[in-house]
């Protein structure tokens, strides 16, 4: 397979633009940069806290790097033509075809560096999204030195649940994790352990040690779409926002406000204080997981407007309406799409999560088609995502148990 073509002039312009953003918006500080003068093929695996994490990374070495990016993001960009000249590999998040793998391998085989975000999705609550298990075998198969690009603070600069950028300090640490020879000698479980120890994160625990301030850091409008269940009365979809900085439960009166660092403080007599958004999110996830395990939550369903990419316009357009149902192991999309009555069944066994926007939509890919499901009740989006993650976790636990019994 031919290597990915890059226009060096456009790539240098992109590096300059990224330098402006990383310097004046992210206020990036580089802790280590062990690829600054590195030549030849190597792989960079990076944690993913925010949509523009690549901005902090693209300019740290003169050697042009090929980034693996979201297929949905790539094909819905009005500047798709320019992005393609920088040299990118678009692929659907949490799904990798043989063709995608060959494209990525061709970058290494041609002697160039490749950048991968193993989690595949920026976090919505300060916690890493699950890393698909196939990632570790894939790294071994690539057969190149592997470096880690560890970002700190970008989650607070542009939280997934908010609008716009928040000026504040971020840090970047780039160092070698495996040499090519070390990687080939390691078994997959050891690769998994080492990668997870370096990539997985809790942005709120990291912030505790750094105490970086961000402009409008106490504005938590939109966070109610992520923290949709009250931690005190356990009522779903009862959490609202007031005064831009306070979450409150309209059912029991539980209330917490945010400070400039992003930490929460209880401002009511009801319930216990939960300092980290990540801890509150874990509580919601674990409560739902217990209900799934106990059989109290077997499926989730919602009406949705369906949008698909119009490749001539490079944007998503409305193509119909459908009922979206999530069951263990599959999605069912049933409705009218592109003027036809359809029932589409999409297996979800390998879905660690889905691309989504809290309170708005999530995306399901079936073959080459991407269905953006804009829910009639946007509050359900995060519950759908949590259930996908739970089904995936339970399936992986089952596989691990069977492997241990062999």
C-alpha positions in Angstrom: 0.0 0.0 0.0 1.2 3.5 -0.9 2.4 5.7 2.0 0.3 8.8 3.1 1.2 11.8 1.0 1.9 15.1 2.9 2.3 18.6 1.6 5.2 19.9 3.7 4.4 23.6 3.1 0.9 23.2 4.4 2.1 21.0 7.2 4.5 23.8 8.3 1.6 26.3 8.3 -0.4 23.9 10.4 2.5 23.7 12.9 2.8 27.5 13.1 -1.0 27.8 13.7 -0.8 25.1 16.4 2.1 27.0 18.0 -0.1 30.1 18.4 -2.9 28.1 20.0 -0.6 26.0 22.2 1.3 29.1 23.4 -1.6 31.6 24.0 -4.6 29.4 24.6 -3.2 26.2 26.1 -0.2 27.9 27.5 1.7 24.7 27.0 4.7 23.7 29.0 6.9 20.8 27.7 8.1 18.6 30.5 10.1 16.2 28.2 10.4 15.9 24.5 12.3 12.8 23.5 11.2 12.9 19.8 12.4 16.4 19.1 15.2 15.3 16.9 14.2 11.7 16.3 14.3 10.3 12.8 12.9 7.2 11.2 9.7 5.3 12.0 8.1 5.4 15.4 4.6 5.4 17.0 3.3 8.0 19.4 0.4 6.9 21.6 -1.3 9.9 23.3 -4.0 10.3 25.9 -7.1 12.2 24.8 -8.5 14.9 27.1 -9.8 17.4 24.5 -10.7 17.8 20.8 -7.6 19.9 20.1 -5.0 17.7 21.9 -3.2 17.4 18.6 -2.5 21.1 18.6 -0.1 20.6 21.5 1.6 17.8 19.7 2.0 18.6 16.1 4.8 21.2 16.5 7.2 19.3 18.9 9.2 17.7 16.2 10.3 18.8 12.7 9.6 15.4 11.3 6.1 15.4 9.8 3.8 13.0 11.7 0.7 11.2 10.4 -2.3 11.5 12.7 -5.1 9.0 12.9 -8.3 11.0 13.3 -12.1 10.4 13.5 -13.7 9.6 10.1 -16.8 11.5 11.1 -14.8 14.6 12.1 -12.7 14.4 8.9 -15.6 14.0 6.5 -17.7 16.7 8.0 -15.0 19.4 7.9 -15.3 22.2 5.3 -11.5 22.3 5.1 -11.3 18.5 4.5 -9.1 19.1 1.4 -6.5 21.0 3.5 -6.5 18.5 6.3 -5.9 15.7 3.8 -2.7 17.5 2.6 -1.3 17.6 6.1 -1.4 13.8 6.1 -4.0 12.0 8.1 -5.7 8.6 8.3 -9.4 8.9 9.0 -11.1 6.0 10.7 -14.2 5.3 12.7 -13.7 5.5 16.4 -13.6 2.1 18.1 -13.7 0.2 14.8 -10.6 -0.6 12.7 -10.8 -2.3 9.4 -8.0 -4.3 7.7 -7.7 -1.4 5.2 -7.2 1.1 8.1 -4.5 -1.2 9.7 -2.7 -1.4 6.4 -2.7 2.4 6.0 -1.2 2.8 9.4 1.4 0.1 8.8 2.4 1.8 5.5 3.3 4.9 7.5 5.8 2.9 9.6 7.0 0.9 6.7 7.8 4.1 4.8 10.0 5.3 7.7 7.6 7.9 9.1 6.1 8.6 12.6 2.4 7.7 13.3 0.3 9.3 16.0 -2.5 7.2 17.6 -5.0 8.1 20.3 -5.8 4.6 21.7 -8.8 5.7 23.7 -10.3 7.0 20.4 -12.5 9.6 22.1 -11.9 12.7 24.3 -13.3 12.3 27.8 -16.6 13.8 29.0 -16.0 13.6 32.7 -12.2 13.8 33.2 -11.8 10.0 32.9 -10.2 8.1 30.1 -12.5 6.3 27.7 -11.9 2.5 27.6 -9.1 1.4 25.2 -10.2 -1.4 22.8 -8.3 -4.6 23.6 -7.2 -5.0 20.0 -5.0 -1.9 20.4 -2.3 -3.8 22.2 -1.9 -6.5 19.6 -1.9 -3.8 17.0 1.0 -1.9 18.6 3.0 -5.2 18.7 2.2 -5.8 15.0 3.4 -2.3 13.9 6.9 -3.2 15.1 8.4 0.2 15.8 9.6 2.2 18.8 6.6 3.5 20.9 6.6 6.8 22.6 3.9 8.3 25.0 2.6 11.8 24.6 1.0 12.6 27.9 -1.1 15.7 28.1 -2.2 17.4 31.3 -4.9 20.1 31.6 -6.4 20.2 28.2 -9.6 18.7 29.5 -10.2 21.9 31.6 -9.2 24.1 28.6 -12.1 22.7 26.5 -14.4 20.3 28.4 -16.5 18.2 26.0 -19.7 19.4 27.7 -19.0 23.1 27.3 -18.7 25.6 24.5 -15.5 27.4 23.5 -11.9 27.5 24.8 -10.8 28.3 28.3 -7.4 29.9 28.6 -5.2 28.1 31.1 -2.0 26.2 31.6 -1.4 22.7 30.1 1.6 20.4 30.1 3.0 17.8 27.7 5.4 15.0 28.5 6.8 12.9 25.6 9.0 9.9 26.4 9.8 6.4 25.1 7.7 3.6 26.4 9.0 0.6 24.3 11.8 0.1 21.9 11.0 -2.0 18.9 12.9 -4.9 20.3 11.3 -4.6 23.7 7.8 -4.5 22.2 8.4 -7.6 20.2 9.6 -9.5 23.2 6.6 -8.6 25.4 3.4 -10.5 25.6 0.1 -8.7 25.0 -1.0 -8.6 28.7 2.2 -6.8 29.7 1.8 -4.3 26.8 -1.7 -3.7 28.0 -0.6 -3.1 31.6 2.2 -0.7 30.6 0.1 1.3 28.1 -2.8 1.6 30.6 -0.4 2.8 33.3 0.7 5.6 31.1 -2.4 6.5 29.1 -5.3 6.2 31.5 -6.0 9.2 33.7 -8.3 11.1 36.0 -8.0 14.7 35.1 -9.4 15.9 38.4 -6.9 13.9 40.5 -4.1 15.3 38.3 -5.6 18.8 38.7 -5.4 18.4 42.5 -1.6 18.3 42.3 -1.3 21.1 39.7 -4.0 23.6 40.7 -4.1 25.3 37.3 -6.7 28.0 36.9 -8.7 28.5 33.7 -10.8 31.4 32.4 -14.4 30.7 33.1 -13.2 27.6 35.0 -16.2 27.7 37.3 -18.8 27.8 34.5 -20.2 24.3 34.4 -23.1 24.9 32.0 -23.6 21.7 30.1 -22.2 19.4 32.8 -25.7 18.5 33.8 -25.9 16.4 30.6 -23.0 14.3 31.9 -23.9 14.2 35.6 -27.5 13.3 34.9 -28.3 11.4 38.2 -28.4 12.9 41.6 -25.9 11.2 43.9 -28.1 11.6 46.9 -31.7 10.6 45.9 -30.5 8.6 42.8 -33.2 10.4 40.6 -32.2 10.4 36.9 -32.4 13.6 34.8 -33.2 15.7 37.9 -29.9 17.7 37.8 -30.1 21.3 36.5 -27.8 24.3 36.4 -28.2 27.7 38.1 -26.0 30.8 38.1 -23.7 29.0 35.6 -21.6 27.5 38.4 -24.1 25.4 40.4 -25.5 21.9 39.9 -28.8 21.2 41.8 -31.3 18.4 42.1 -34.9 19.6 41.5 -36.1 16.4 43.3 -34.3 16.5 46.7 -32.5 19.9 46.8 -28.9 18.4 46.6 -26.6 21.2 45.4 -22.9 21.7 44.6 -21.0 24.7 43.1 -17.8 24.8 41.1 -14.6 26.8 41.7 -12.1 28.2 39.2 -10.1 24.9 39.5 -13.1 22.8 38.4 -13.6 21.2 41.9 -17.1 20.9 43.4 -18.3 22.0 46.8 -21.5 21.1 48.5 -23.7 24.2 49.2 -26.8 22.4 50.6 -27.6 20.5 53.8 -28.6 17.5 51.7 -26.2 14.7 50.9 -22.4 14.3 50.9 -19.9 16.5 49.0 -18.4 15.0 45.9 -15.3 17.0 45.1 -14.5 15.5 41.6 -16.8 15.4 38.6 -15.0 12.1 37.8 -16.2 10.6 41.1 -19.7 11.7 40.5 -19.6 10.2 37.0 -18.2 6.9 38.4 -21.1 6.8 40.9 -23.7 7.1 38.0 -21.9 4.5 36.0 -21.6 2.0 38.8 -25.3 2.5 39.8 -26.4 1.8 36.2 -24.0 -1.2 35.9 -25.5 -2.8 39.0 -29.0 -2.4 37.5 -27.8 -4.0 34.3 -26.3 -6.9 36.1 -29.4 -7.4 38.2 -31.6 -7.3 35.1 -33.4 -4.1 36.0 -32.0 -2.3 32.9 -32.0 -4.6 29.9 -32.4 -2.1 27.1 -32.7 1.6 26.3 -34.8 3.2 23.5 -35.4 6.6 22.2 -36.8 8.4 19.1 -34.1 10.2 17.1 -33.6 12.3 14.0 -31.1 10.6 11.8 -28.3 12.5 10.1 -25.7 11.2 7.7 -22.7 12.9 5.9 -23.4 14.6 2.6 -20.0 14.1 1.1 -20.6 16.8 -1.5 -21.2 19.3 1.2 -18.9 17.9 3.9 -21.5 18.1 6.6 -24.2 16.0 8.3 -27.7 16.5 6.9 -31.1 15.1 8.1 -32.1 11.9 6.2 -35.0 10.6 8.3 -36.3 9.5 11.7 -36.0 6.3 13.6 -36.4 4.5 17.0 -33.0 3.7 18.4 -32.9 0.7 20.7 -29.8 -0.6 22.5 -29.8 -4.2 23.8 -26.9 -6.3 24.9 -24.8 -6.9 21.9 -26.6 -4.8 19.4 -28.3 -1.5 18.3 -31.6 -1.6 16.4 -32.3 1.4 14.1 -35.9 1.2 12.9 -37.6 3.9 10.9 -37.6 5.9 7.6 -34.1 6.7 6.3 -33.5 8.3 2.9 -37.1 7.7 2.0 -37.1 4.0 2.8 -38.5 2.0 5.7 -35.5 0.2 7.3 -34.5 -1.9 10.2 -30.8 -1.9 10.7 -29.1 -4.2 13.3 -25.6 -3.1 14.3 -23.5 -5.5 16.5 -21.9 -3.7 19.4 -19.6 -6.4 20.9 -16.5 -4.5 20.0 -17.8 -1.0 20.8 -15.9 0.3 23.9 -17.9 3.5 23.5 -19.4 5.7 20.8 -18.7 9.2 19.4 -21.1 11.6 21.0 -21.9 15.1 22.2 -23.5 15.3 25.6 -27.2 16.3 25.5 -27.3 16.1 21.7 -26.4 13.0 19.8 -24.3 9.9 19.4 -23.0 8.2 16.2 -23.3 4.6 15.1 -21.3 3.2 12.2 -22.6 0.3 10.2 -20.2 -0.6 7.4 -19.3 2.6 5.6 -22.5 4.4 6.8 -22.4 6.7 9.9 -25.7 7.4 11.5 -25.7 10.5 13.8 -28.7 9.9 16.1 -30.0 13.3 17.4 -32.2 12.1 20.3 -35.6 13.6 20.9 -34.6 13.7 24.6 -31.0 14.7 24.6 -30.7 13.9 28.3 -30.6 10.2 27.3 -27.4 10.5 25.3 -25.1 10.0 28.3 -27.1 7.0 29.6 -26.8 5.4 26.1 -23.1 5.9 26.2 -22.8 4.5 29.8 -24.8 1.4 28.8 -22.5 0.8 25.7 -19.5 1.0 28.0 -21.1 -1.3 30.6 -22.0 -3.9 28.0 -18.4 -3.8 26.7 -16.9 -4.0 30.2 -19.1 -7.0 31.1 -18.2 -8.8 27.8 -14.5 -8.2 28.4 -14.8 -9.5 31.9 -16.5 -12.6 30.6 -13.8 -13.2 28.0 -11.0 -12.7 30.6 -12.7 -15.2 33.0 -13.0 -17.8 30.2 -9.3 -17.3 29.3 -8.3 -17.8 32.9 -10.2 -21.1 33.1 -8.4 -22.5 30.1 
